[in-house]
Amino acid sequence: MTPDQISGIRYKLGLSQAHLAAILNVHPMTISKWERGVLEPDARSSAILAICGELPQPSLGERFALHGPLACLWTILDPAFNHLK
């Protein structure tokens, strides 16, 4: 996955580097390094980024709500998320 693809996915979903880092369970500086081409994501992170890239672009309301494509991703990645619904 290229740095442009990573930043494109993040922008498409309206996520900050910190939010994407939380989804991927990495340090926010890691996202910055991926987007600058200093480091490459490992296989697990690449797979999750690929899934994120397939999600539809959320509406502004969905970006801040506990529903929509990002909530679906959280549900898949973090079973503890289910208690927030």
N, C-alpha and C positions, 0 to 999 in steps of 0.2 A: 504494500500500500504506500502510495507516494505522500509526501508532505501536503501537497495540494488536495489530495483526496481526503486526508484526515481533517484538515481545516474546513474543507467544503462540507463534510458531514456535520461537523460541529456547528458551522454557520447555518446550515439548512435546518437543523433542529433547534436553533436558537439557544445553544448552550455556551456557557463560559468555559474556559479551560478547567476551572475548578469543578464545575458540574460534571463535565465529561470525565475528569479524573476520578470523581466519586463513583460514577457508574462503572468505570473500569478498575476501580480499586488500585489506583496508582497515584503518585504524587503529582500535583498540578504542574510542576516543573518538567515532568516527564512528557506531558502533552506538548508543552512549549518546545521541547527538544525534538519530538516527533515532527511537529509542524515546521521546524527549521531544518529538518533533515540531519540532525546531529545523531539521533538514535532512531532505530526502527522498532515498531511494536512487536512484542512476542506473538507466538501463534494464537494464544488465548485472546489477547487484546485485538489482534487482527480479525479474528472470527467475530468478536462482538462488534467491532467497527463495521464489518461487512453487513451484519444484521442491521445496525443503526442506519447504514447507507440505504437500505431497502425500505425503511420506514417512511410513510408519507410525511410531508412537511406539516407540523402541527400549526393550528391556528394560534393566534396570540393568547387567547383564553386557555387553550389546552397546555400551553407552556407553563402556566402558573397553577394549573388544576391537577387534581389527582385522577385524571382520566385522559383518554386519548393515547396516541402512540407511545409517548414517553412513559406513561404509567404502565402500559403493557410491557415495555422493556424492563422497567423496574420490577414488575411482578415476576418476570422470567428470571431475572438476575438475582433478586433478593427476596427470598420467601418471607423475610421479616416485614417487607413492605405491605403485605396483606393486612396487617393489623391497623394500617392507616386508613383503610377504606371505611 
